[in-house]
Amino acid sequence: MKRILEAFTLIAMAIAMGCSRTEATSDATDAGLRNADRDASNWLMYGRTYDDHRFSPLDQINE
């Protein structure tokens, strides 16, 4: 009985994970990513630019 319950739980979890899949959408273009260093107001990537320096050129956070 315990194995049937475990199997049912695994199947239910797998079905729930399959149903809850979300599609990643982004407005970022390839040109926008290549020129990310020129756009100081948006962080399009984890490290902000392809250089991955994670430096913000904004002055407002330093004041």
DSSP file (Angstrom, degrees, kcal/mol; ACC not computed):
  #  RESIDUE AA STRUCTURE BP1 BP2  ACC     N-H-->O    O-->H-N    N-H-->O    O-->H-N    TCO  KAPPA ALPHA  PHI   PSI    X-CA   Y-CA   Z-CA
    1    1 A M     >        0   0    0      0, 0.0     4,-2.0     0, 0.0     5,-0.1   0.000 360.0 360.0 360.0 -37.9    0.0    0.0    0.0
    2    2 A K  H  >  +     0   0    0      1,-0.2     4,-2.3     2,-0.2     5,-0.2   0.889 360.0  51.0 -66.4 -38.6    2.9    2.4    0.8
    3    3 A R  H  > S+     0   0    0      2,-0.2     4,-2.6     1,-0.2    -1,-0.2   0.870 108.4  51.7 -67.3 -35.9    4.5    1.8   -2.6
    4    4 A I  H  > S+     0   0    0      2,-0.2     4,-2.6     1,-0.2    -1,-0.2   0.915 110.9  48.0 -66.1 -41.6    1.2    2.6   -4.4
    5    5 A L  H  X S+     0   0    0     -4,-2.0     4,-2.3     2,-0.2    -2,-0.2   0.900 112.7  48.5 -64.7 -41.3    0.9    5.8   -2.4
    6    6 A E  H  X S+     0   0    0     -4,-2.3     4,-2.4     2,-0.2    -2,-0.2   0.912 112.7  48.0 -65.0 -42.7    4.5    6.8   -3.2
    7    7 A A  H  X S+     0   0    0     -4,-2.6     4,-2.4     2,-0.2    -2,-0.2   0.919 112.1  49.1 -64.4 -43.4    4.0    6.0   -6.9
    8    8 A F  H  X S+     0   0    0     -4,-2.6     4,-2.5     1,-0.2    -1,-0.2   0.901 111.1  50.6 -62.2 -41.0    0.8    8.0   -7.0
    9    9 A T  H  X S+     0   0    0     -4,-2.3     4,-2.4     2,-0.2    -2,-0.2   0.915 110.7  48.5 -63.9 -43.9    2.5   10.9   -5.3
   10   10 A L  H  X S+     0   0    0     -4,-2.4     4,-2.3     2,-0.2    -2,-0.2   0.915 113.0  47.5 -63.2 -43.4    5.4   10.9   -7.8
   11   11 A I  H  X S+     0   0    0     -4,-2.4     4,-2.4     2,-0.2    -2,-0.2   0.919 112.1  49.8 -64.8 -42.6    3.0   10.7  -10.8
   12   12 A A  H  X S+     0   0    0     -4,-2.5     4,-2.3     1,-0.2    -2,-0.2   0.899 111.6  48.7 -63.2 -40.4    0.9   13.5   -9.4
   13   13 A M  H  X S+     0   0    0     -4,-2.4     4,-2.4     2,-0.2    -1,-0.2   0.900 110.8  50.5 -66.4 -40.0    4.0   15.7   -8.8
   14   14 A A  H  X S+     0   0    0     -4,-2.3     4,-2.0     2,-0.2    -2,-0.2   0.905 111.9  47.5 -64.7 -41.3    5.3   15.0  -12.3
   15   15 A I  H  X S+     0   0    0     -4,-2.4     4,-2.0     2,-0.2    -2,-0.2   0.917 112.0  50.2 -65.5 -42.5    1.9   16.0  -13.8
   16   16 A A  H  X S+     0   0    0     -4,-2.3     4,-1.4     1,-0.2    -2,-0.2   0.889 110.6  49.5 -63.3 -39.5    1.8   19.1  -11.7
   17   17 A M  H  < S+     0   0    0     -4,-2.4    -1,-0.2     1,-0.2    -2,-0.2   0.883 111.0  50.1 -67.7 -37.5    5.3   20.1  -12.8
   18   18 A G  H >< S+     0   0    0     -4,-2.0     3,-0.7     1,-0.2    -2,-0.2   0.851 111.8  47.7 -68.3 -34.3    4.4   19.6  -16.4
   19   19 A C  H 3< S+     0   0    0     -4,-2.0    -1,-0.2     1,-0.2    -2,-0.2   0.748 107.4  56.2 -77.6 -24.3    1.3   21.7  -16.1
   20   20 A S  T 3< S+     0   0    0     -4,-1.4    -1,-0.2    -5,-0.2    -2,-0.2   0.276  73.9 131.8 -94.9  12.2    3.0   24.6  -14.4
   21   21 A R    <   -     0   0    0     -3,-0.7     2,-0.3    -4,-0.1    -3,-0.0  -0.438  41.0-158.3 -66.0 133.2    5.6   25.2  -17.0
   22   22 A T        -     0   0    0     -2,-0.2     2,-0.5     0, 0.0    -2,-0.1  -0.857  14.3-123.4-113.9 150.9    5.9   28.8  -17.9
   23   23 A E        -     0   0    0     -2,-0.3     2,-0.4     1,-0.0    -2,-0.0  -0.800  23.2-128.7 -95.4 129.1    7.3   30.3  -21.1
   24   24 A A        -     0   0    0     -2,-0.5     2,-0.4     2,-0.0    -1,-0.0  -0.629  29.5-174.4 -77.7 126.5   10.1   32.8  -20.7
   25   25 A T        +     0   0    0     -2,-0.4     2,-0.3     2,-0.0     0, 0.0  -0.937   5.7 174.8-122.2 146.6    9.5   36.0  -22.6
   26   26 A S        -     0   0    0     -2,-0.4    -2,-0.0     2,-0.1     0, 0.0  -0.996  32.1-151.7-150.5 144.4   11.9   38.8  -23.0
   27   27 A D        +     0   0    0     -2,-0.3     2,-0.3     2,-0.1    -1,-0.1   0.354  63.5 118.6 -94.1   3.7   11.9   42.1  -25.0
   28   28 A A        -     0   0    0     16,-0.1     2,-0.2     4,-0.1    -2,-0.1  -0.528  48.6-159.4 -75.5 133.5   15.7   42.0  -25.2
   29   29 A T     >  -     0   0    0     -2,-0.3     4,-2.1     1,-0.1     5,-0.2  -0.645  30.4-110.0-105.4 167.2   17.1   41.9  -28.6
   30   30 A D  H  > S+     0   0    0     -2,-0.2     4,-2.2     1,-0.2     5,-0.2   0.908 120.7  49.2 -63.5 -41.7   20.6   40.8  -29.7
   31   31 A A  H  > S+     0   0    0      1,-0.2     4,-1.8     2,-0.2    -1,-0.2   0.891 109.4  52.7 -65.5 -38.4   21.6   44.3  -30.6
   32   32 A G  H  4 S+     0   0    0      1,-0.2    -1,-0.2     2,-0.2    -2,-0.2   0.873 109.6  48.7 -64.9 -36.6   20.3   45.6  -27.3
   33   33 A L  H >< S+     0   0    0     -4,-2.1     3,-1.2     1,-0.2    17,-0.3   0.892 110.4  50.6 -69.8 -39.3   22.4   43.0  -25.4
   34   34 A R  H 3< S+     0   0    0     -4,-2.2     3,-0.3     1,-0.3    -2,-0.2   0.835 116.8  41.2 -66.8 -30.5   25.5   43.9  -27.4
   35   35 A N  T >X S+     0   0    0     -4,-1.8     3,-1.4     1,-0.2     4,-0.5   0.017  77.3 119.2-104.0  26.5   25.0   47.6  -26.6
   36   36 A A  G X4  +     0   0    0     -3,-1.2     3,-0.7     1,-0.3     6,-0.2   0.767  65.9  65.9 -64.8 -25.5   23.9   47.1  -23.0
   37   37 A D  G 34 S+     0   0    0     -3,-0.3    -1,-0.3     1,-0.2    -2,-0.1   0.732  98.5  53.9 -70.4 -19.3   26.9   49.2  -21.8
   38   38 A R  G <4 S+     0   0    0     -3,-1.4     2,-0.8     1,-0.2    -1,-0.2   0.648  97.6  69.7 -85.9 -16.3   25.3   52.3  -23.5
   39   39 A D    X<  +     0   0    0     -3,-0.7     3,-0.7    -4,-0.5    -1,-0.2  -0.833  57.5 174.1-106.2  96.3   22.0   51.9  -21.7
   40   40 A A  T 3  S+     0   0    0     -2,-0.8    18,-0.2     1,-0.2    -1,-0.2   0.686  71.2  62.9 -76.7 -18.0   22.6   52.7  -18.0
   41   41 A S  T 3  S+     0   0    0     16,-0.1     2,-0.4    15,-0.0    -1,-0.2   0.669  98.5  57.2 -85.4 -14.9   19.0   52.5  -16.9
   42   42 A N    <   -     0   0    0     -3,-0.7     2,-0.7    -6,-0.2     3,-0.1  -0.937  59.4-155.8-122.7 139.6   18.4   48.8  -17.7
   43   43 A W        +     0   0    0     -2,-0.4     6,-0.1     1,-0.1    -3,-0.1  -0.896  21.3 169.1-107.6  98.4   20.1   45.6  -16.6
   44   44 A L        +     0   0    0     -2,-0.7     2,-0.3     4,-0.5    -1,-0.1   0.686  63.8  35.3 -85.8 -19.4   19.4   43.1  -19.4
   45   45 A M  S >  S-     0   0    0      3,-0.2     3,-1.2    -3,-0.1     5,-0.0  -0.817  91.1-102.1-129.3 168.9   21.8   40.5  -18.2
   46   46 A Y  T 3  S+     0   0    0     -2,-0.3    -1,-0.1     1,-0.3    -3,-0.0   0.904 125.3  34.9 -59.4 -43.6   23.0   39.2  -14.8
   47   47 A G  T 3  S-     0   0    0      2,-0.2     7,-1.8     1,-0.1     2,-1.6   0.245 110.2-121.8 -95.7  13.4   26.3   41.1  -15.0
   48   48 A R  S <  S+     0   0    0     -3,-1.2    -4,-0.5     6,-0.1     2,-0.3  -0.287  86.5  28.4  75.0 -46.1   24.7   44.0  -16.8
   49   49 A T  S >  S-     0   0    0     -2,-1.6     3,-1.0    -5,-0.1    -2,-0.2  -0.794  92.8 -98.2-130.9 175.4   27.0   43.7  -19.9
   50   50 A Y  T 3  S+     0   0    0    -17,-0.3    -2,-0.1    -2,-0.3   -16,-0.1   0.739 121.6  65.2 -66.9 -21.4   28.9   41.0  -21.7
   51   51 A D  T 3  S-     0   0    0     -4,-0.1    -1,-0.2     1,-0.0    -3,-0.1   0.766  96.8-146.5 -69.4 -24.4   32.0   42.2  -19.7
   52   52 A D    <   +     0   0    0     -3,-1.0    -4,-0.1    -5,-0.1    -2,-0.1   0.853  50.6 139.9  62.9  39.5   30.1   41.0  -16.6
   53   53 A H        -     0   0    0     -6,-0.3    -5,-0.1     2,-0.1     3,-0.1   0.718  50.4-146.0 -83.3 -21.0   31.6   43.8  -14.4
   54   54 A R        +     0   0    0     -7,-1.8     2,-0.5     1,-0.2    -6,-0.1   0.808  46.3 147.0  58.8  32.5   28.3   44.4  -12.5
   55   55 A F        -     0   0    0     -8,-0.3    -1,-0.2     2,-0.0    -2,-0.1  -0.855  40.3-147.6-100.3 131.8   29.1   48.1  -12.2
   56   56 A S        -     0   0    0     -2,-0.5   -16,-0.1     1,-0.1   -15,-0.0  -0.877   5.5-161.1 -99.3 123.0   26.3   50.6  -12.3
   57   57 A P        +     0   0    0      0, 0.0     2,-0.1     0, 0.0    -1,-0.1   0.437  54.8 119.5 -80.3   2.9   27.2   53.9  -13.9
   58   58 A L        -     0   0    0    -18,-0.2     4,-0.2     1,-0.1     3,-0.1  -0.454  50.6-160.4 -70.9 138.7   24.2   55.6  -12.2
   59   59 A D  S >> S+     0   0    0      1,-0.2     3,-1.1    -2,-0.1     4,-0.6   0.682  78.5  77.8 -88.7 -20.8   25.1   58.4   -9.8
   60   60 A Q  G >4 S+     0   0    0      1,-0.3     3,-0.6     2,-0.2    -1,-0.2   0.809  90.7  52.4 -64.0 -32.0   21.8   58.3   -7.9
   61   61 A I  G 34 S+     0   0    0      1,-0.2    -1,-0.3     2,-0.1    -2,-0.1   0.687 106.4  54.9 -78.9 -16.0   22.7   55.3   -5.8
   62   62 A N  G <4        0   0    0     -3,-1.1    -1,-0.2     1,-0.2    -2,-0.2   0.548 360.0 360.0 -92.5  -8.5   26.0   56.8   -4.7
   63   63 A E    <<        0   0    0     -4,-0.6    -1,-0.2    -3,-0.6    -2,-0.1   0.466 360.0 360.0 -90.1 360.0   24.5   60.0   -3.3
